[in-house]
Amino acid sequence: MTDLSTTAASAPSPEQGAANGSGASGSGRDSLTVTDNRTGETYELAITDGTIRAADLKQISADGVGLATYDPGFVNTASTRSAVTYIDGDAGILEYRGYPIEQLAEHSTFLEVAYLLLNGELPTQPELDSFVHDVTIHTFLHENVRQLMQGFRYDAHPMGMLMSSVSALSTFYPDANQISDPANRQRQITRLIAKMPTLGAWAFRHNQGKPYVYPDNRLSYVENFLAMLFKMSEPTYEADPRLVKALDVLLILHADHEQNCSTNAVRSVGSSQVDPYSAIAAGIGALYGPLHGGANESVLKMLRRIGTVDNIPGFIEGVKGGKEKLMGFGHRVYKNFDPRATIIKKACDDVFEVTGVNPLLKIAQELERIALEDEYFVKRKLYPNVDFYSGLIYEALQFPPEMFTVLFAIGRTPGWLAQWSELVQDKEQKIARPKQIYTGYRTRDFVAMGDR
Ligand SMILES: CC(C)(COP(=O)(O)OP(=O)(O)OC[C@H]1O[C@@H](n2cnc3c(N)ncnc32)[C@H](O)[C@@H]1OP(=O)(O)O)[C@@H](O)C(=O)NCCC(=O)NCCS
């Protein structure tokens, strides 16, 4: 990386600026010249990869206080260098390790994509066989985890159960805190990818009051998950291959999404060098929120509340009036279309061919049609995101809305782990510790209880 190059000099006149070719005229230098109008000092800051280093701004000071940036929600701040996932929000591009999501959804499988995210390259057949084997033999959980999960209330939200049980796994594998040992890291990564479907399925069965089903390692990753969810007294649960494929595609679409809220949570907590179970539990907590992974659950609730197509205009007026949001619309990064939403729409057709059409689909389609023509949404670049249609598929697959985010979490686990693995090997990373702008009182004398 280019080293910081900051120099203080007196401010150039506009003529000087033009003469030395700085600013809009283009000097060919990878730097930014800024003038602090409080002091008249000029600084040249290095530009690397389209960014300046926030720490370089510290040099710019009046009254001895270094300049900082204020960026709630990190809307224009890069927190890391990453080689995992590329997104171009304007062009609607999503690539894992350089492979377009459309090609992966069509030709790959979830475990192959997991390998790609974690290792940077597509596996050879022997590499994939060995990875699938390792994941398959780690699907079982310690019996005490089962007991722990059974301790939850009958109506506990499965995301709360998933978050707690993933965090509990750190106590079953205390050596997981040896994060600088690559073999140890790999062991925990395999365990997490393998055990997430078991934990997710058990949380579901708990909610339904049904006995937990143990993994069947003769089945594929997705078939095994479906069996643990839906198996009753039949000796082997057989899922429709079209549904297995659709769920596998959905997991691929959710596998990573660069520095989103939950990945940032994983990285932030992971930056303290805690074990990966604790870091992933933090990611699950972030994903649980309705503005992130909880959105598809909210979409379904919203569609049910709207109830009929006739109620849509009134609902849209409410959204425009700021009463509520149109859930499943809008994205921090995608401002033209969400490429995952396009693939999901196609998966919808495949699933509904098997299960019959979900009656809420009509409301969703009409909502989308109206919103895409309405100036409010067009002006704000609000388009359907991945969550708008995924809930309809999940419902057709007989998942209750509370399970939608669990499916997202299972899909996102390889991405979280790839990002965590990158973090712990990145020499530039430090413990995450943002600054604040303090707005409270200063140095007040304590007031005795009787005097308040
Ligand atoms: C995803 C989301 C959090 C992105 O938020 P963001 O990048 O911070 O965008 P903002 O909240 O600044 O929104 C910009 C404008 O669009 C509006 N807007 C954003 N999403 C909207 C939605 N779903 N419905 C109605 N208005 C919305 C905001 O009110 C704001 O309007 P304003 O400029 O008049 O104040 C946001 O679009 C949202 O809440 N969507 C619904 C939840 C959802 O589907 N989440 C899943 C994401 S994959």
PDBQT file of the ligand as one rigid body, heavy atoms in Angstrom, charges set to zero:
ROOT
HETATM    1  C1  LIG A 501     -32.681  -1.435   3.181  1.00  0.00    +0.000 C 
HETATM    2  C2  LIG A 501     -32.778  -0.043   3.821  1.00  0.00    +0.000 C 
HETATM    3  C3  LIG A 501     -32.543  -0.204   5.332  1.00  0.00    +0.000 C 
HETATM    4  C4  LIG A 501     -31.704   0.854   3.208  1.00  0.00    +0.000 C 
HETATM    5  O1  LIG A 501     -31.711   2.037   3.919  1.00  0.00    +0.000 OA
HETATM    6  P1  LIG A 501     -30.818   3.304   3.546  1.00  0.00    +0.000 P 
HETATM    7  O2  LIG A 501     -29.819   2.973   2.510  1.00  0.00    +0.000 OA
HETATM    8  O3  LIG A 501     -30.335   3.865   4.844  1.00  0.00    +0.000 OA
HETATM    9  O4  LIG A 501     -31.844   4.272   2.850  1.00  0.00    +0.000 OA
HETATM   10  P2  LIG A 501     -32.649   5.400   3.567  1.00  0.00    +0.000 P 
HETATM   11  O5  LIG A 501     -33.340   4.867   4.785  1.00  0.00    +0.000 OA
HETATM   12  O6  LIG A 501     -31.754   6.587   3.725  1.00  0.00    +0.000 OA
HETATM   13  O7  LIG A 501     -33.755   5.717   2.481  1.00  0.00    +0.000 OA
HETATM   14  C5  LIG A 501     -33.686   6.762   1.510  1.00  0.00    +0.000 C 
HETATM   15  C6  LIG A 501     -35.103   7.287   1.298  1.00  0.00    +0.000 C 
HETATM   16  O8  LIG A 501     -35.968   6.233   0.815  1.00  0.00    +0.000 OA
HETATM   17  C7  LIG A 501     -37.002   5.969   1.757  1.00  0.00    +0.000 C 
HETATM   18  N1  LIG A 501     -37.130   4.514   1.856  1.00  0.00    +0.000 N 
HETATM   19  C8  LIG A 501     -36.099   3.623   1.920  1.00  0.00    +0.000 A 
HETATM   20  N2  LIG A 501     -36.599   2.380   1.933  1.00  0.00    +0.000 NA
HETATM   21  C9  LIG A 501     -37.948   2.507   1.894  1.00  0.00    +0.000 A 
HETATM   22  C10 LIG A 501     -38.991   1.550   1.902  1.00  0.00    +0.000 A 
HETATM   23  N3  LIG A 501     -38.738   0.256   1.930  1.00  0.00    +0.000 N 
HETATM   24  N4  LIG A 501     -40.271   2.007   1.863  1.00  0.00    +0.000 NA
HETATM   25  C11 LIG A 501     -40.512   3.340   1.806  1.00  0.00    +0.000 A 
HETATM   26  N5  LIG A 501     -39.566   4.277   1.796  1.00  0.00    +0.000 NA
HETATM   27  C12 LIG A 501     -38.283   3.860   1.857  1.00  0.00    +0.000 A 
HETATM   28  C13 LIG A 501     -36.540   6.582   3.063  1.00  0.00    +0.000 C 
HETATM   29  O9  LIG A 501     -37.653   6.928   3.879  1.00  0.00    +0.000 OA
HETATM   30  C14 LIG A 501     -35.779   7.790   2.567  1.00  0.00    +0.000 C 
HETATM   31  O10 LIG A 501     -36.717   8.749   2.158  1.00  0.00    +0.000 OA
HETATM   32  P3  LIG A 501     -36.406  10.321   2.380  1.00  0.00    +0.000 P 
HETATM   33  O11 LIG A 501     -35.221  10.604   1.506  1.00  0.00    +0.000 OA
HETATM   34  O12 LIG A 501     -37.649  11.001   1.958  1.00  0.00    +0.000 OA
HETATM   35  O13 LIG A 501     -36.105  10.480   3.844  1.00  0.00    +0.000 OA
HETATM   36  C15 LIG A 501     -34.166   0.589   3.559  1.00  0.00    +0.000 C 
HETATM   37  O14 LIG A 501     -34.388   0.726   2.188  1.00  0.00    +0.000 OA
HETATM   38  C16 LIG A 501     -35.284  -0.199   4.205  1.00  0.00    +0.000 C 
HETATM   39  O15 LIG A 501     -35.575  -0.021   5.389  1.00  0.00    +0.000 OA
HETATM   40  N6  LIG A 501     -35.974  -1.115   3.437  1.00  0.00    +0.000 N 
HETATM   41  C17 LIG A 501     -37.003  -1.935   3.983  1.00  0.00    +0.000 C 
HETATM   42  C18 LIG A 501     -36.402  -3.083   4.745  1.00  0.00    +0.000 C 
HETATM   43  C19 LIG A 501     -35.801  -4.133   3.848  1.00  0.00    +0.000 C 
HETATM   44  O16 LIG A 501     -36.414  -4.580   2.882  1.00  0.00    +0.000 OA
HETATM   45  N7  LIG A 501     -34.580  -4.572   4.202  1.00  0.00    +0.000 N 
HETATM   46  C20 LIG A 501     -33.893  -5.642   3.499  1.00  0.00    +0.000 C 
HETATM   47  C21 LIG A 501     -32.628  -5.170   2.898  1.00  0.00    +0.000 C 
HETATM   48  S1  LIG A 501     -31.925  -6.495   1.905  1.00  0.00    +0.000 SA
ENDROOT
TORSDOF 0
